Amino acid sequence: MSDVINNLPFKLTKAQLRVLEEIDHDMENKKPMNRLLQGDVGSRKDDC
């Protein structure tokens, strides 16, 4: 997945990277994952 991220024409925010790590961790579990991702395009409000 890091190859895909590194080839994006923009940098992901810290929050976006954190969520990707959480999803990656969840995908390793045997339990089903229920997740809703939501955000406003261009808002950059979660850049923390």
C-alpha atoms as a printed R data frame, in Angstrom:
   type eleno elety resid chain resno       x       y      z
1  ATOM     1    CA   MET     A     1   0.000   0.000  0.000
2  ATOM     2    CA   SER     A     2   2.896   2.397  0.649
3  ATOM     3    CA   ASP     A     3   3.778   2.357 -3.076
4  ATOM     4    CA   VAL     A     4   0.289   3.637 -3.880
5  ATOM     5    CA   ILE     A     5   0.504   6.329 -1.216
6  ATOM     6    CA   ASN     A     6   3.958   7.436 -2.368
7  ATOM     7    CA   ASN     A     7   2.737   7.775 -5.964
8  ATOM     8    CA   LEU     A     8  -0.223  10.019 -5.143
9  ATOM     9    CA   PRO     A     9   0.083  13.545 -6.585
10 ATOM    10    CA   PHE     A    10  -0.608  14.980 -3.093
11 ATOM    11    CA   LYS     A    11   0.350  14.299  0.511
12 ATOM    12    CA   LEU     A    12  -2.094  12.597  2.823
13 ATOM    13    CA   THR     A    13  -2.880  14.292  6.112
14 ATOM    14    CA   LYS     A    14  -1.795  12.768  9.403
15 ATOM    15    CA   ALA     A    15  -5.429  11.848 10.076
16 ATOM    16    CA   GLN     A    16  -5.737  10.103  6.705
17 ATOM    17    CA   LEU     A    17  -2.543   8.134  7.334
18 ATOM    18    CA   ARG     A    18  -3.797   7.170 10.795
19 ATOM    19    CA   VAL     A    19  -7.080   5.871  9.368
20 ATOM    20    CA   LEU     A    20  -5.236   3.838  6.735
21 ATOM    21    CA   GLU     A    21  -3.153   2.251  9.499
22 ATOM    22    CA   GLU     A    22  -6.325   1.462 11.464
23 ATOM    23    CA   ILE     A    23  -7.942  -0.124  8.397
24 ATOM    24    CA   ASP     A    24  -4.799  -2.148  7.702
25 ATOM    25    CA   HIS     A    25  -4.852  -3.399 11.291
26 ATOM    26    CA   ASP     A    26  -8.574  -4.225 11.078
27 ATOM    27    CA   MET     A    27  -8.042  -6.188  7.855
28 ATOM    28    CA   GLU     A    28  -5.670  -8.527  9.733
29 ATOM    29    CA   ASN     A    29  -8.432  -9.468 12.207
30 ATOM    30    CA   LYS     A    30 -10.793 -12.347 11.583
31 ATOM    31    CA   LYS     A    31 -13.780 -10.262 12.724
32 ATOM    32    CA   PRO     A    32 -15.774  -8.394 10.081
33 ATOM    33    CA   MET     A    33 -15.017  -4.679  9.898
34 ATOM    34    CA   ASN     A    34 -17.714  -2.011  9.913
35 ATOM    35    CA   ARG     A    35 -16.358   1.437  9.134
36 ATOM    36    CA   LEU     A    36 -17.637   4.682  7.703
37 ATOM    37    CA   LEU     A    37 -15.143   7.210  6.359
38 ATOM    38    CA   GLN     A    38 -16.414  10.709  5.852
39 ATOM    39    CA   GLY     A    39 -14.808  13.995  4.968
40 ATOM    40    CA   ASP     A    40 -15.204  17.199  3.056
41 ATOM    41    CA   VAL     A    41 -13.109  17.476 -0.074
42 ATOM    42    CA   GLY     A    42 -10.584  20.272  0.221
43 ATOM    43    CA   SER     A    43 -11.509  21.245  3.769
44 ATOM    44    CA   ARG     A    44  -8.200  20.151  5.309
45 ATOM    45    CA   LYS     A    45  -9.949  20.469  8.669
46 ATOM    46    CA   ASP     A    46  -8.504  17.151  9.895
47 ATOM    47    CA   ASP     A    47  -4.878  18.114  9.225
48 ATOM    48    CA   CYS     A    48  -3.552  17.513 12.720
